[in-house]
């Protein structure tokens, strides 16, 4: 009973509060809705509005019109745009030696006098399937190209004339693959061999085509007239150029591009800290695919050894470079800037030590014997002058030395000092004259 | 302001002015309905857009008798159900743990104690299925049998989901009630 009552309360609460609750939508919702509505309305047929049905009708009508027009005008268009390169000629079937002329002109070879008066008559003939005439589209290279390849106009003429022409008179599918120039170089490459990655520019030497397809032999292709290609992996690549005209493949030609592997220059420097002039620096050579090496040590000296050992006679940050050459002359280089990031001269102090409770040792230490850190002393290299002071936290000088071989044993006036933190300060010069000043703290620990 | 008859006639003709007026006039109310079914305002606005598109294109179906607002509400609820089903496809149904029907100490909830805003928040926090069934049963006033048909579930499922939804809602209301009490006290 109680539950039922509660159920009713709950329902009433929500119904009364929410049934007619209004929430103002974001203004963008209205805009979005109107956009969606416009699309839907467009898709919905309504005789009073412009919609997809009307659009479809218009497109259909447009296509139909274009088809009708293009049927009649196709050959006309082609003639207009390609006239400098393409020649449309009429060759009577009866004439086995069709006359071909390489100048862009329409030559009336037909004796029909009407053709001379009406230039459009060849269009009529183009679509005329009566077999009386055949339309030939010929590609004639421009003068430059012909000169380059020693192609006399006669060659073109020869290949165009004769029986070949009449083998494929099936209207639009007229192919002119036997162009005479297909065996020649249709294109030039800026490079035929070189080191990877090899960038090659190709130049298409023929003109008067619709499109051309380059395949580079490494899976890549291009439709550009004069493409550039980068062969990033070594190998032999057969580059093929196919030239297409309106009626299909006009010609194709190929060249082989040899891409040689590039060696890789790699080296490591044994240490980036050198002490001049004592240390010789060993360069470890990890280069691959190389037969010749040229090192430059950055100090004006060079070497052609595989792994040279070099002595620098002064301190500095040198740029070391290695250039390697393969048998084919491909090269690679590697330069390490500021190869010696730090001087081999350094001085560092520990931050804690544990004095020997057995009594003062006088601070004599050796790096080998002081494994238990009983004496506070630096780790160093190339220190010429040295002055170390140790203070208590209150600033009392507890220890002082000018001898780098003497450290602090933790005793002050014969007594072991208290456990705690002490301040050290060091001044001096390295053997190259570079001064140093350092300060820090050290914690005295007890066993 | 155009009256509903003119608006409806305009919308039947796909008159864009009438469509706009319809939106201006009823979008607030209908978004309120959407809000009850949605997990957040963005989802509610999605439902609202779809609902309006349905209303615009099916306005001929409105018989002219009965309440136009009631008809639109029905369209919105149906759209919300469609959204619910669409959403179900893309998520695994996670059933929250069984609620032990705790005996509530409160016999009823003081209406003035809760704002519409709070109630919306309680609803939007509910699991999708609970929210759907609670709305249809408690607010829209459908019978469990009708709900079962609309959602394509069993009548008993509708009943048990409703009582679980109720338990969750009661729990939430009590909590916010206590919070309120502590603010005021």
Interface residues (C-beta under 8 A of the other chain):
Chain A: X2 X3 X5 X6 X7 X9 X10 X11 X12 X13 X14 X15 X16 X17 X18 X19 X20 X21 X22 X23 X24 X25 X26 X29 X30 X32 X33 X34 X36 X37 X40 X41 X44 X46 X48 X49
Chain B: X13 X14 X16 X19 X20 X23 X27 X28 X29 X31 X32 X35 X36 X41 X44 X45 X48 X49 X52 X53 X56 X57 X101 X103 X104 X106 X107 X108 X109 X111 X114 X115 X116 X119 X120 X123 X134 X137 X138 X139 X141 X166 X169 X170
